[in-house]
Amino acid sequence: MERIAKTMTITKHAVDIEERGVRVKLTIVDTPGFGDAVDNSDCWQPIVAYIDEQFERYFQDECGLNRKNIQDHRVHCLLYFLSPLGHGVRPLDLEFLRAVHEKVNVIPVIAKADMLTPPEVERAKQKIREEIKEQGIQVYQFPECDSDEEEEFKQQYQELTDSTPFAVVGSSTLIESQGRHVRGRLYPWGVVEVENPRHCDFSKLRTVLIQSHLPDLKEVTQDVHYENFRARCLRTLGRGGGRERGRNKIS
């Protein structure tokens, strides 16, 4: 498997995917070298600037004459990968999250979860949730179910809430497991399957991003994060104000 070069350069990858009959065009923005420098002071600034630039671009298009054909390049979700061996949220993680949590929907993810045993994964999730709450970091909140919702939706909400931060394993290698070819990692003691929900949360995260919660992620971007940015722009231009909007986030 080709190793991704570590750089803080903003790189974009546009992909067209089909998930259960639904075609989705995704733009993935990556900074694979974040946090790897000797001096990481303000290393999040290029990412913050990129998010603001997309808001500014949308704002300028919205103020133009061709408002019906605006292309939306705003960042609707930020996956923040946490080290499985960091014993919680590192100071660098907190600094980054403080810089972006009011600008974008943040979904924290535990990377390389196969380095941990299942009990260690659960302890890591609990500690990260507690530390994020203590530090006042706002992460994406799954919409709560109404009391008259079907039990299936209530169960899905609870499972997703309990699963955060999602613990994932990544691999593009196809290996054979019990007569099937699956993406995973082969170890002397067995196989870790990327898309097996008993092994990691990859399938849950994929469902959230591509199917079940994509409309809500875009709605929160529009109604909360972009409206806050737009209100600041209007105040700067001296054309009026309005208090910023907010939305409670889960810990």
C-alpha positions as a Markdown table, in Angstrom:
| # | Residue | x | y | z |
|---|---|---|---|---|
| 1 | Met | 0.0 | 0.0 | 0.0 |
| 2 | Glu | 1.4 | 3.4 | -0.9 |
| 3 | Arg | 2.4 | 5.5 | 2.0 |
| 4 | Ile | 0.8 | 9.0 | 2.1 |
| 5 | Ala | 3.3 | 11.8 | 2.2 |
| 6 | Lys | 3.2 | 13.8 | 5.4 |
| 7 | Thr | 2.7 | 17.5 | 4.6 |
| 8 | Met | 0.6 | 20.4 | 5.9 |
| 9 | Thr | -0.3 | 21.4 | 2.3 |
| 10 | Ile | -4.1 | 21.3 | 1.9 |
| 11 | Thr | -4.9 | 18.6 | -0.6 |
| 12 | Lys | -8.4 | 17.9 | -2.1 |
| 13 | His | -9.7 | 14.7 | -3.6 |
| 14 | Ala | -13.0 | 14.6 | -5.4 |
| 15 | Val | -14.7 | 11.2 | -5.6 |
| 16 | Asp | -18.1 | 9.9 | -6.8 |
| 17 | Ile | -19.4 | 7.1 | -4.8 |
| 18 | Glu | -22.6 | 5.0 | -4.7 |
| 19 | Glu | -23.9 | 3.7 | -1.4 |
| 20 | Arg | -27.0 | 1.5 | -1.5 |
| 21 | Gly | -28.2 | 3.1 | -4.7 |
| 22 | Val | -27.5 | 6.7 | -3.6 |
| 23 | Arg | -24.9 | 8.5 | -5.6 |
| 24 | Val | -22.9 | 11.1 | -3.7 |
| 25 | Lys | -20.1 | 13.4 | -4.8 |
| 26 | Leu | -17.6 | 14.0 | -2.0 |
| 27 | Thr | -14.7 | 16.3 | -1.8 |
| 28 | Ile | -12.2 | 15.1 | 0.8 |
| 29 | Val | -9.7 | 17.6 | 2.1 |
| 30 | Asp | -6.6 | 16.2 | 3.8 |
| 31 | Thr | -3.6 | 17.5 | 5.8 |
| 32 | Pro | -1.7 | 14.2 | 6.5 |
| 33 | Gly | 1.3 | 16.0 | 8.2 |
| 34 | Phe | -0.7 | 17.8 | 10.9 |
| 35 | Gly | 1.0 | 17.7 | 14.3 |
| 36 | Asp | 4.2 | 16.0 | 13.1 |
| 37 | Ala | 6.6 | 19.0 | 13.1 |
| 38 | Val | 9.1 | 19.7 | 15.8 |
| 39 | Asp | 7.4 | 23.0 | 16.5 |
| 40 | Asn | 3.6 | 22.7 | 16.2 |
| 41 | Ser | 2.8 | 26.3 | 17.2 |
| 42 | Asp | -0.3 | 27.5 | 15.3 |
| 43 | Cys | -0.1 | 24.5 | 13.0 |
| 44 | Trp | -3.8 | 24.5 | 12.7 |
| 45 | Gln | -3.9 | 27.9 | 11.0 |
| 46 | Pro | -3.9 | 26.7 | 7.4 |
| 47 | Ile | -6.9 | 24.5 | 8.2 |
| 48 | Val | -8.8 | 27.3 | 9.9 |
| 49 | Ala | -7.9 | 29.6 | 7.0 |
| 50 | Tyr | -9.2 | 27.0 | 4.5 |
| 51 | Ile | -12.5 | 26.7 | 6.3 |
| 52 | Asp | -12.9 | 30.5 | 6.4 |
| 53 | Glu | -12.0 | 30.8 | 2.7 |
| 54 | Gln | -14.8 | 28.5 | 1.7 |
| 55 | Phe | -17.3 | 30.5 | 3.8 |
| 56 | Glu | -16.0 | 33.7 | 2.2 |
| 57 | Arg | -16.3 | 32.2 | -1.3 |
| 58 | Tyr | -19.9 | 31.2 | -0.6 |
| 59 | Phe | -20.7 | 34.6 | 0.9 |
| 60 | Gln | -19.3 | 36.4 | -2.2 |
| 61 | Asp | -21.3 | 34.1 | -4.5 |
| 62 | Glu | -24.4 | 34.6 | -2.4 |
| 63 | Cys | -24.0 | 38.4 | -2.8 |
| 64 | Gly | -23.6 | 38.1 | -6.6 |
| 65 | Leu | -26.0 | 38.0 | -9.4 |
| 66 | Asn | -26.0 | 34.3 | -10.1 |
| 67 | Arg | -27.2 | 33.1 | -6.7 |
| 68 | Lys | -29.3 | 30.2 | -8.1 |
| 69 | Asn | -26.2 | 28.3 | -9.3 |
| 70 | Ile | -23.9 | 28.6 | -6.3 |
| 71 | Gln | -21.5 | 25.7 | -5.9 |
| 72 | Asp | -21.1 | 24.7 | -2.3 |
| 73 | His | -17.5 | 24.2 | -1.4 |
| 74 | Arg | -18.0 | 24.7 | 2.4 |
| 75 | Val | -16.6 | 22.1 | 4.8 |
| 76 | His | -19.6 | 20.2 | 6.2 |
| 77 | Cys | -17.7 | 17.9 | 8.5 |
| 78 | Leu | -14.2 | 17.7 | 10.0 |
| 79 | Leu | -13.0 | 14.2 | 11.1 |
| 80 | Tyr | -10.3 | 14.8 | 13.8 |
| 81 | Phe | -8.2 | 11.7 | 14.3 |
| 82 | Leu | -7.0 | 11.0 | 17.9 |
| 83 | Ser | -4.0 | 8.8 | 18.7 |
| 84 | Pro | -5.0 | 5.5 | 20.3 |
| 85 | Leu | -1.9 | 5.8 | 22.5 |
| 86 | Gly | -2.4 | 9.4 | 23.6 |
| 87 | His | -4.2 | 8.5 | 26.8 |
| 88 | Gly | -7.0 | 10.9 | 26.0 |
| 89 | Val | -6.9 | 14.3 | 24.3 |
| 90 | Arg | -3.5 | 15.8 | 24.0 |
| 91 | Pro | -2.9 | 19.6 | 24.5 |
| 92 | Leu | -2.3 | 20.0 | 20.7 |
| 93 | Asp | -5.6 | 18.3 | 20.1 |
| 94 | Leu | -7.4 | 20.7 | 22.4 |
| 95 | Glu | -5.8 | 23.7 | 20.8 |
| 96 | Phe | -6.8 | 22.6 | 17.4 |
| 97 | Leu | -10.4 | 21.8 | 18.5 |
| 98 | Arg | -10.8 | 25.2 | 20.2 |
| 99 | Ala | -9.8 | 26.8 | 16.9 |
| 100 | Val | -12.3 | 25.0 | 14.8 |
| 101 | His | -15.2 | 23.8 | 16.9 |
| 102 | Glu | -17.3 | 26.9 | 16.3 |
| 103 | Lys | -16.6 | 26.9 | 12.5 |
| 104 | Val | -17.3 | 23.3 | 11.4 |
| 105 | Asn | -19.1 | 20.1 | 12.5 |
| 106 | Val | -16.4 | 18.2 | 14.3 |
| 107 | Ile | -16.5 | 14.4 | 14.6 |
| 108 | Pro | -13.7 | 13.0 | 16.8 |
| 109 | Val | -12.3 | 9.6 | 15.7 |
| 110 | Ile | -9.9 | 7.2 | 17.4 |
| 111 | Ala | -7.4 | 6.1 | 14.7 |
| 112 | Lys | -5.7 | 2.7 | 14.5 |
| 113 | Ala | -8.1 | 1.2 | 17.0 |
| 114 | Asp | -6.7 | -2.3 | 16.4 |
| 115 | Met | -3.8 | -1.3 | 18.7 |
| 116 | Leu | -6.3 | -1.4 | 21.6 |
| 117 | Thr | -8.2 | -4.2 | 23.2 |
| 118 | Pro | -12.0 | -3.8 | 23.3 |
| 119 | Pro | -12.0 | -2.8 | 27.0 |
| 120 | Glu | -9.2 | -0.3 | 26.2 |
| 121 | Val | -11.3 | 1.2 | 23.4 |
| 122 | Glu | -14.3 | 1.7 | 25.7 |
| 123 | Arg | -12.1 | 3.4 | 28.4 |
| 124 | Ala | -10.5 | 5.6 | 25.7 |
| 125 | Lys | -13.9 | 6.7 | 24.4 |
| 126 | Gln | -15.2 | 7.5 | 27.9 |
| 127 | Lys | -12.0 | 9.5 | 28.8 |
| 128 | Ile | -12.1 | 11.5 | 25.5 |
| 129 | Arg | -15.8 | 12.3 | 26.0 |
| 130 | Glu | -15.2 | 13.5 | 29.5 |
| 131 | Glu | -12.2 | 15.6 | 28.5 |
| 132 | Ile | -14.0 | 17.2 | 25.6 |
| 133 | Lys | -16.9 | 18.1 | 27.8 |
| 134 | Glu | -14.6 | 19.5 | 30.5 |
| 135 | Gln | -12.8 | 21.7 | 28.0 |
| 136 | Gly | -16.1 | 23.1 | 26.5 |
| 137 | Ile | -15.4 | 21.7 | 23.1 |
| 138 | Gln | -18.5 | 21.5 | 20.9 |
| 139 | Val | -18.6 | 18.4 | 18.7 |
| 140 | Tyr | -21.3 | 17.4 | 16.3 |
| 141 | Gln | -24.5 | 16.3 | 18.0 |
| 142 | Phe | -26.7 | 13.7 | 16.5 |
| 143 | Pro | -30.3 | 15.0 | 16.2 |
| 144 | Glu | -32.4 | 13.6 | 19.1 |
| 145 | Cys | -35.4 | 11.4 | 18.3 |
| 146 | Asp | -38.9 | 12.6 | 19.1 |
| 147 | Ser | -40.9 | 10.6 | 21.6 |
| 148 | Asp | -43.1 | 9.3 | 18.8 |
| 149 | Glu | -40.2 | 8.1 | 16.6 |
| 150 | Glu | -40.0 | 4.4 | 15.8 |
| 151 | Glu | -37.9 | 2.3 | 18.1 |
| 152 | Glu | -35.4 | 1.6 | 15.2 |
| 153 | Phe | -34.5 | 5.2 | 15.0 |
| 154 | Lys | -34.2 | 5.6 | 18.8 |
| 155 | Gln | -31.9 | 2.6 | 18.9 |
| 156 | Gln | -29.8 | 4.0 | 16.1 |
| 157 | Tyr | -29.5 | 7.3 | 17.9 |
| 158 | Gln | -28.4 | 5.6 | 21.1 |
| 159 | Glu | -25.9 | 3.3 | 19.3 |
| 160 | Leu | -24.3 | 6.3 | 17.5 |
| 161 | Thr | -24.1 | 8.4 | 20.7 |
| 162 | Asp | -22.5 | 5.5 | 22.6 |
| 163 | Ser | -20.1 | 4.9 | 19.8 |
| 164 | Thr | -18.5 | 8.4 | 19.8 |
| 165 | Pro | -15.7 | 9.0 | 19.3 |
| 166 | Phe | -15.7 | 6.4 | 16.6 |
| 167 | Ala | -12.9 | 3.9 | 16.8 |
| 168 | Val | -11.8 | 2.9 | 13.3 |
| 169 | Val | -9.3 | 0.7 | 11.5 |
| 170 | Gly | -8.1 | 1.6 | 8.0 |
| 171 | Ser | -6.9 | -0.7 | 5.2 |
| 172 | Ser | -7.2 | -0.9 | 1.5 |
| 173 | Thr | -5.8 | -4.4 | 1.4 |
| 174 | Leu | -8.1 | -7.3 | 0.5 |
| 175 | Ile | -7.4 | -10.4 | 2.5 |
| 176 | Glu | -9.2 | -13.8 | 2.9 |
| 177 | Ser | -11.1 | -14.4 | 6.1 |
| 178 | Gln | -13.4 | -17.4 | 6.5 |
| 179 | Gly | -13.7 | -17.9 | 2.8 |
| 180 | Arg | -14.5 | -14.2 | 2.1 |
| 181 | His | -12.3 | -11.5 | 0.7 |
| 182 | Val | -12.5 | -8.5 | 3.0 |
| 183 | Arg | -10.6 | -5.3 | 3.6 |
| 184 | Gly | -8.6 | -5.7 | 6.8 |
| 185 | Arg | -5.4 | -6.4 | 8.6 |
| 186 | Leu | -3.8 | -9.8 | 9.1 |
| 187 | Tyr | -2.2 | -10.6 | 12.4 |
| 188 | Pro | -0.7 | -13.8 | 13.8 |
| 189 | Trp | -3.7 | -14.0 | 16.1 |
| 190 | Gly | -6.4 | -13.3 | 13.5 |
| 191 | Val | -7.9 | -10.8 | 11.1 |
| 192 | Val | -9.3 | -7.4 | 11.8 |
| 193 | Glu | -12.0 | -6.6 | 9.3 |
| 194 | Val | -12.5 | -2.9 | 8.5 |
| 195 | Glu | -16.2 | -3.2 | 7.7 |
| 196 | Asn | -17.1 | -5.6 | 10.5 |
| 197 | Pro | -19.0 | -3.6 | 13.2 |
| 198 | Arg | -17.8 | -6.1 | 15.8 |
| 199 | His | -14.2 | -5.1 | 15.0 |
| 200 | Cys | -14.4 | -1.3 | 14.7 |
| 201 | Asp | -16.8 | 1.6 | 14.0 |
| 202 | Phe | -15.9 | 2.2 | 10.4 |
| 203 | Ser | -19.2 | 1.1 | 9.0 |
| 204 | Lys | -21.1 | 3.3 | 11.5 |
| 205 | Leu | -19.0 | 6.3 | 10.6 |
| 206 | Arg | -19.5 | 5.7 | 6.9 |
| 207 | Thr | -23.2 | 5.5 | 7.4 |
| 208 | Val | -23.3 | 8.8 | 9.3 |
| 209 | Leu | -21.2 | 10.6 | 6.6 |
| 210 | Ile | -22.8 | 9.3 | 3.5 |
| 211 | Gln | -26.3 | 8.2 | 4.4 |
| 212 | Ser | -28.1 | 8.9 | 7.6 |
| 213 | His | -26.7 | 12.3 | 8.7 |
| 214 | Leu | -25.3 | 14.0 | 5.6 |
| 215 | Pro | -28.4 | 16.2 | 5.2 |
| 216 | Asp | -28.2 | 17.3 | 8.9 |
| 217 | Leu | -24.4 | 18.0 | 8.7 |
| 218 | Lys | -25.2 | 20.3 | 5.7 |
| 219 | Glu | -28.1 | 21.9 | 7.6 |
| 220 | Val | -26.0 | 22.7 | 10.6 |
| 221 | Thr | -23.3 | 24.1 | 8.4 |
| 222 | Gln | -25.9 | 26.4 | 6.8 |
| 223 | Asp | -28.0 | 27.4 | 9.8 |
| 224 | Val | -25.2 | 27.6 | 12.5 |
| 225 | His | -21.6 | 27.9 | 11.3 |
| 226 | Tyr | -22.2 | 29.8 | 8.0 |
| 227 | Glu | -24.8 | 32.1 | 9.6 |
| 228 | Asn | -22.3 | 33.0 | 12.3 |
| 229 | Phe | -19.7 | 33.7 | 9.7 |
| 230 | Arg | -22.2 | 35.7 | 7.6 |
| 231 | Ala | -23.3 | 37.8 | 10.7 |
| 232 | Arg | -19.6 | 38.7 | 11.4 |
| 233 | Cys | -19.1 | 39.7 | 7.8 |
| 234 | Leu | -22.2 | 42.0 | 7.9 |
| 235 | Arg | -21.1 | 43.6 | 11.1 |
| 236 | Thr | -17.6 | 44.2 | 9.6 |
| 237 | Leu | -19.2 | 45.7 | 6.5 |
| 238 | Gly | -21.3 | 48.0 | 8.8 |
| 239 | Arg | -24.5 | 46.8 | 7.3 |
| 240 | Gly | -26.1 | 45.5 | 10.5 |
| 241 | Gly | -25.6 | 42.8 | 13.1 |
| 242 | Gly | -27.5 | 40.2 | 14.8 |
| 243 | Arg | -26.4 | 37.9 | 17.5 |
| 244 | Glu | -24.7 | 34.6 | 16.6 |
| 245 | Arg | -26.7 | 31.5 | 16.5 |
| 246 | Gly | -25.8 | 28.5 | 18.6 |
| 247 | Arg | -26.6 | 24.9 | 18.9 |
| 248 | Asn | -26.0 | 22.6 | 21.9 |
| 249 | Lys | -23.4 | 19.9 | 21.2 |
| 250 | Ile | -23.0 | 16.5 | 22.8 |
| 251 | Ser | -20.0 | 15.8 | 24.9 |
